[in-house]
Amino acid sequence: MATSIQLTPEDEKRLELLVSKTSLSKDFHLREIIERGLEDLEDYYFASDVLNRLRRGTEKVYTASEVRKSLALDD
């Protein structure tokens, strides 16, 4: 799927410098940036959702001893 974005002049310069220093294509670096950025955003929103459930009291919380017992780590 083709998508277009407009970079700030500063970001465009940074990207061009990265391309020149690595000899890898602009497309390669943009894909890397998007993949890593998406992973970070997914992690952030997942953690934020869990935190909100904890604050509302709807997320189950386990003590360390409960986890150790359920995993039979102390046997």
N, C-alpha and C positions, 0 to 999 in steps of 0.2 A: 504494500500500500504506500503510495507516494504521499508524503507530507512535507509541507514547507514551513520554515520558521525564519524569523528575522532576528539575527544576532546583533547585539550592540557592537559598535566599532571596536570597543576594547576586547570583547569576547572573540570577535572575528580575528583580531591580531593575535590573541593568545592561542587560538586554534591553529592559525597559520604557522606560528612559531613551533607549536607541537608537531605539526606535520613536517616541517623542515628539519627538526631535530631527530625525528624518529624514522623518517622515510616511509611512514605508513600513511594511507590515504585519509582525507578529511572524513569520508564516509565511515571508515573504520573507527576513527576516534569518536564521531558523533554517535555511532551505535553503542560503543563502550560507555559513553557518558549517559546515554538513555538507559541502557541495561542496569548500570550501577545505580543511577538515580531512581529508577523504578524499584529496585530492591530496597533502597533506603526508605523510599516513601511507603512501600508495603510494610516494612518493619515498623516504621513510625506509627502508621494508622492501626496496625495490629496491636502494638503496645498501648496506644492511646485508648483503644476500645477495651482492652483488658483493665487498664487503670480506671476507666469510667465504671466498669462493672464492679470492680473492687470498692470504689467509693459508694456505689449504690447498694453494696452488700449482696449482689447477685452472683458473684464469682466465688467459687469454693476455694478456701485457703487451707493448705495442709502444713502442719508443723514438720520440722526436720525429722523428728522421731516417727511420725506417721508415715512419711515417705520411706524412711529406712525400713520400717516394719513391713510395709506393703511390697517392697522390693527384696525382702529377706536379706538385707545387707548385714544384719547383726547376727546371723546364724553361723 
